[in-house]
């Protein structure tokens, strides 16, 4: 009988550590959705990927979605960018789509560059993503040249969104303007209504559908249901913003439960 040997002690495995990325958001003072949907998307990502995230915000005053309040709010975005750069955030998101689009065609490029420069001047340069630019990038990533969309804005502001996207080479075949002037009422809109509203749009020839062209109108819980109902990619301004933030961080743009854009097909 061979002598019994004691197994050599195993070397403890060094746990893998992964950096926690700081997500900064510039949000309208009455916005209560972007600080829930973007964290929800990135928390879902934490279940399938090693990176971790913390969330930090600075606010610009706005209660009603009018051209006057949007212009005044946008002028305050520089202060917010500097405040967030004090926290050395890794990426900064400007969370108001129509504020950017109402400032003129192609303005997301101007805003992103200016706010990035503010962070650099403060000694903490960070990439800047606007929800307006992210929607354009997200649709381009999907190869969507023709879309249908839902927006909570009054009809003239919704036309501004349509014209902005048209200028970016994206044809809006049909749209629904819900005409909700109060921003908190926009946040209270039931996302369960959105798939039915989307189905009523003339979307047969659309390459994709924008379920919410507004980061304040909740839609994340309805994205995948709408995709199944319509049989095509469905995005929102918030989903596109999360996608673009991950790309700006040079991380795979993947998150479960957020539709085709974040499914991994466009990581």
N, C-alpha and C positions, 0 to 999 in steps of 0.2 A: 504494500500500500504506500503510495507516494505521500511524502509529507505535505501537510496542508500549508499553503502559502497565503500570506496576508496581502491582499491587493494593495498596490501603491495608492496613496491618497491622491484624489483628483485635484488638479489645480482649479481653483475657483474661476469661473468664467467672468471676465470683466464685462459688466453690463454696457450695452451700447447706449451712448448718449446722443441726443439729437437736439439741435438748437431750437429754442422757442422763438418763432418769428413774431415780430411786433407789427400788427396790422393797424394802421392809422386811418381814420375816416373823418372827413369834413362833412358835417351833416347839417341840414336846416334845423333850426331850433325845435320845430314841431314834428320832425321826422322820428318815428318810433319803430320803423320797420327795418331799415338798413342795419341797425345794430342788433337785429334778431336774425335776419335771413343770411347775411354774410357769415356771422359766427356759426349758424346752423349748418351751412354748407361746409365750412372748414372743420367743424367738429365731426361731421360725418366722415370727412376725409381722414381724420385722425384714427378712425376705426380700421382703415385699410392701408395706412401709410405711416411712417415713423415720425414725421415732422409734427411739431406742436405750435400752437398759436396763442397769442394774447391780443386783446382788442382795446383800442384807445380812440377817443373821439374828441373833437372840438366842434363847437356849434356856431352857426351863423343865424341871425334872427330872421325868421320868416313864418308867417301864420296862414296867409292866403296866397294861392298860386296866381299872382297877377304879374304882368310885366314889370310894374314899378317895384314890387317887393323882390322880384327875382334879380333885378339889376342892383338894387341896394345890397342884397345878400351876397351876390357875386363879388362885389367890391370888398367884402369882409373876408373873402377866402384867403387872402395873403396872410392876414393875422393868424388864421387857423393853421395854415401850413407851417408857420414859424413855431407856433405853440406845440404842434405835434413833433416837429423836428427837435424840440427840446427833450423829448422822450426818446430820441434816436429810433423812430419807427423805421422798419425795413421797407415798407411800401406805404404809399398814401393814396387813399381813394376819395375822390370828390363825389359825394353821394347826392347829386341832384341833376338828373338828365336834362330837364327842360330849362333850368337856369343857364346851362351851357348853350343849349341849342337856341335859346332866345337872344343870345348875344351876337349872333351872326353865323353865317355858313362857315363851317370848318373851324369854329372857335375852340373846339376841344384841343386842338394842337397848340394853340396860343396859350390856353389855360394850363395845360400840362407842362409846357416848357417854363412858363412864368413861375408856377408854384414850385417846380423842381429847383429853379434858380433861388427861390426864397429859402428852401431847405439847405442848399449849398452855401448860400451867404451866411447861414446860421451855423455852419460847420458840421452839418449832419445831412449830407446829400442823400436823397431817397427818390426812387422813381415814383412818378405820379400817374395814376389812372383816373380818368373821369368816367362816370357811368355812361355819358354820351359817347365818348370815344370807344368805350368797351363794347357798347351795343353794336357800333359799326364794325369793330374788329371781330366780334363774335359771329355776326352774320357773314362777314367775309370768310371767316374760318370755315363756316358751314358751306360756303359756296352759294349762299342764298342771294340771288339777284332779284327775286320777286318774293314779296312777303305780304302778310296781312297782320294787322296789329290792333291791340286794345290799349287805350290810354284813359286815365281818369280826368284829364284836363277838359277845360271848356273848349269848344270847337276851334276858335282861332288859335289857341296854343297847340292844339293837336295838329292843326294844319302846319304850324311851325315845325313840329317834329317830322311830319310827312315831307315837307320841303327840304329839311336838313338831310334826311336819309336819301331823298332823290338826288340831291347835290353830290352825295357820296356814291352814287351809282347803284342805289338800291330802290327798286320800283315798289311802291306801296299799292297793291291791287285793291285793297279795301281796308277800312278801319272803323272802329267804334270809339266815339268820344263820349265818355260817361258823364261829363260835365259836372264834376264835383269840385266846387271852388274852395272849400275849407280843407286844409291839409290833414287835420285829424280825422275828418270824415273819410278822406281817401284811405287812411290806414284802417278804418273800420269796415271797409268794403269786404264782403264775404268772398274769399278766394274760391269757395265751392261753386260760385256762379260763373267763374271764368271759362271753364271748358264749354259750357253751353253757349256762352256769348261768342266764343271762338268758332264753334261749329256753325253759328249763324252767319259768319262772315263769308264772303266770296273767296274761298281759299283753295279751290280745286287746282289752280295753276301756280299756287305759291310754293316756293321751295322750303319755307319755314314760316312759323307763326310766332309773333311776339305777344306773349300772354299778358305782359304788363310792361308798357313802355314808360315805366315810372318806378323808382326805387321805393316809393312810399306805399304803393298799392301791393298788398301781400299776394303772392302767387306761388311761392315755392312748393307748397303742399299740393298744388294742382298741376304742376308741370308734367309729371309722368302720366297722369290720368289723361291730360289733354293730348299728349303724344299718342297714346293708345287710341283715343277717340278719333283723332285726325289722321293718323297714319303718316306723320311727318315730324321733323324736328320742331320742338317748341322751346323757346327761350324767354327770358325776362331780362330786364336791365340789371337786376341783382345777380342773376346767374352769370351773365356776361362779365359783370364787374369782378366776381370771384375768379372766373376763368382768366381774365386779364391780369389780376393781381398775382395769381400763381405763376403765370408766365413771366411777369416782371421779376419775380423772386427766383426765376430759373428752376422752378419745381414742376413736376408733372401735374398738369391741370386735370386732375381726376377727383371726383367726389360722388359717392353713391346717392341716388335719390334726387338728382338735380337735372335729369334729362340727358339727351344725346350729346350736347356740347361737352359735358363733364363726364361722359361715360368712359373715357379713355381713348376713344377713336380720334380725338383731337388734343391729346395730352401735350 
